[in-house]
Amino acid sequence: MALDLQRVRALCFDVDGTISDTDDHIVAQLAKAIDAIPGVSGRRGERVARQIVMGMETPVHGAYALLDQLGLDVPVAKLRARLQAVKRRGADPGHTRNPEAIDEVPHEMVSGVQEMLQVLARHYPMCTISTGSAPRVERFLEHYGVRGLFTAVVGAQTTRRMKPHPEPLLYAAKEMGVDPAQCLMIGDTTIDVRTGRSAGAQTVAVLCGFGTEDELQAAGADLILRTTSDLLAVLDPQEDPLGKTASPEPTSPVHGG
């Protein structure tokens, strides 16, 4: 498959693993726990942690999809919110801080993405599409000063159905005033690729998150990049301040799907 740049009129970004360095955060937390196990500490522990995280991507997103299909995603999300509220009250009995921000440390943004978004926003309307809560994504984007670049933030409860159902992307396309076929879905998992394809959009998969190149290619991604910021060299090479790639590898970051 090949990306048709002439069709691209709007951009839809996944968040975790695509613009937020969530996978590295989770790996670091897991590696810290594994470090106490004899024989797997240090670099080996980090390698084991990353293998575990990468291996969990498919079943975790599959569980989200199943809940969505069964119509249980909303009740589960409400239960999760209630449990988090109880945790916050226990952690902050005086209620002197913003309860929504307790225990929520903003993840790092994937290298080069902040600069890339500033450039691409001059040429394309953009939305984020996540299976996480919209308020959490809003806070993340505001923390890095890029919320104003996005037309809409689509979260788990924004639409009736979640990814990989096409409804979130169809909603985003309507908000941006474009046809879904004119959207480019950018994500790091097979769920993102399936979402884009089911909505008739083109897809770009990135390898800086949870998905592997083999599974993303098998899912039908139109293009696979080593990292999200490499998208700038594809869509706007004349204004690429990153020297065409933020990847440390010397090889080309672009692979046909």
N, C-alpha and C positions, 0 to 999 in steps of 0.2 A: 504494500500500500504506500501511497505517497500523499503528502500534504498539499492541498490546493490553496495556495495563499490568496488567490483571487476571491475565494469564497469567504475569507475571514473578515468579519465586520465587528465582532465582539468577543470578549474573553471571559471564560468562567474558570475560576481557580478553586481547586480543592484547598483545604487549609493544612491539616495535620500531615506532615511529611512532604508537603509541597511548598508552602510559603513559611510554615512554622517547622522548626527543627525538632519536631516531637519525638521522632524515633531515637535520636541521639540522647534526648532527655531520659526516655524510658530505659534505653540501654545503660546509661550511666547509673540510674537508680538500681537496676537489676544487677549490674556488675558489682556495685557496692555490697549487695547482699551476698553474691556469689564469692566475693573476695575472701570471705571467712571460711570457705570450704578448702581444705588442704588439697593441693595439686592443681587447682584451677584459678588461683589468684592472679593478679596482675593482668598482663596482656592476654593471656589465655582466658581469663575470666571474662574480659570484655568481648572476646571473640565468641565465647559460649553464649553470653547474654545477647549479642546481636543475632546469632543463629536462632535463639528462642523467639525473639521479637519478630524477626522476619517470618518464622514459621507460624506465628500466631495470626498473621494478617488475614489469611483466607478464612479460617474458622470464625474469627471475631466479626469480620464484615459479613460473613454468611449468617451469623446469628442476628445481626442487625436487620439483614434483609428478610429473614424468616419472621422476626417480630413484626416487621412492617407488613408482610403478606398476611399474617394472622390478625392484623389490626390491634396488636398489643403494644406497639411502640409508644403510643401516647400514655397508657397506664403505667408502663415501665418507667418512662421519663418522669412522670409525676411522682412515682414512688421514690425514684432516685433523688429528685429535688427535695422531697420531704426529709429523706435521710440526711442529705447534705445540710439542710436547715437545722436539723437536730444537732449535727456535728458542730455547726457554726455557733449555735447557742451555747454548747458546752465549752467551746474554745474561747468564747468571748462573752462571758456572763454579763458584763457591763454594757454590752452593745454600743461600745464607744467607737468602733470602727465600721467601715462599710462591710456588711455581712457577705455581700457578693464577692468581695475581694480576699476574704480570709483564706489562707492556705493556697492561694492561687498565684503562683509565681510565673510571670510571663516567660514562655519559652523563647529561645533565641530565634531570630528570623534566619532562614536559610541564606547562606552567603550570597551577596549580590542582588538579592530579591528586592530589597528596599529601593535601591537605585533603579533597577529594572522597571518596577511599577511606576515610578515617577515619569520615566520616559514613555512607556506604553500608554499611560493614561492620557497623553496628548493626542493619541491617534485612535484609541479604542475605548468604548464604554466597557466597564468591567464589573463583575460580580464575584462573590465567593459562594461556594456551595459546600456545605459541611454536614456530616451526620451528628456533629456536636451542637451545643446550644448556641443560638444566635448571639445572646448577650456575652457569652465567653469570647466568641470570635470578635465581636464589636470591641471588647476591652483590649484584646490582643492588637487589633489594627490601630486603635487609638493610642496604645502605648508606643507604637512605632511611627505614629504620625501619618499613617496612610489611609485612615478610614474614609476621608473625603474623596479619595480616588475611586471609590467603589459606588456604583449606582445602588446596589442592594446587597445585604448580607443574608443569605438563605441558610437557615439552620434546620435542625431536626423537626421543629414544630411549625416551621413557616408554611409548609405544604402538608397535605394529608398523607402523602407517600414520601418515603426517603429514597436516596440512592440505594440500589441501582435503577429504581423506577425513574422514568424520564421526567416525572412531574416537577422536581426541583429545577431542572434545566429549562423546562418549558416556562416555568414561572420567571426565572431569571431573564430569559430571552424577551418575555413580554415587558418586564420592567425596563429593559434596555432599549426596547422599541425595535427589535430585529427579529428576523425569522430564525427559528432554532437551527436550521441548516447553515446559517451564517455564523454560528457560534463555534468557538474552539474551546473544548473542555481540556483543562490541564490538570493532571493528577498523578499520584504515585502508586495507585493500586488498580487491580482489575475492576474493582467496583466503579472507579471513575471512568475507565474506558467503556465499560458496559453502559454506564449512564449516558455518556455522550453518544454512543452508537445507537442506543434505543431511542434517543431524541432526534436522530438524524444529523447530529453535529459531528465535526471532525474532532479527533483526539490527539493530544500529545501526552505521552507518559514520561515521567522523570524517575531517575534511579537514585535520588538522594533521600528517598523515603522508605516505605515498607515493602514495595513490590520488587520482584526480580525481573531481569530483562527477558528471560524465557517466558514467564507467565504473562507479562505485559504484551509481548509480541504475539503470544497465542490468543490473547483476548482481542487482538485486532487493532492495536494502537496504530495510528497513521504515521507517527513519528516517535522515536524514543531518544531522550536527551539524558546526559549524565547528571545534570542538575538543572533546577528550575530557571536560574538566571541565564542559561544558555538560550532560552527562548528569545531573548533580545537580539541575538545574532541572527536568528531565523526571521523574525518579523520586522526588524528595523536595524540591519547591519550598519547603516550609515551613522547611527547615533549610539552605537554600542560603546559605552565608556569602560567596559570590562575587558576589552581586547578579545571579544568573540566568545570567551569561555571563562567561567569561574572555576572550572574543574582543574585539579592538579595534574591529571593525566595529560600527556603530550599528544595523545591521539584525538581525532575528531570527535566532538561530543554528539554528533547527529547520526542516527541510525534509522534506516527505513523500517517501517513496521511490517 
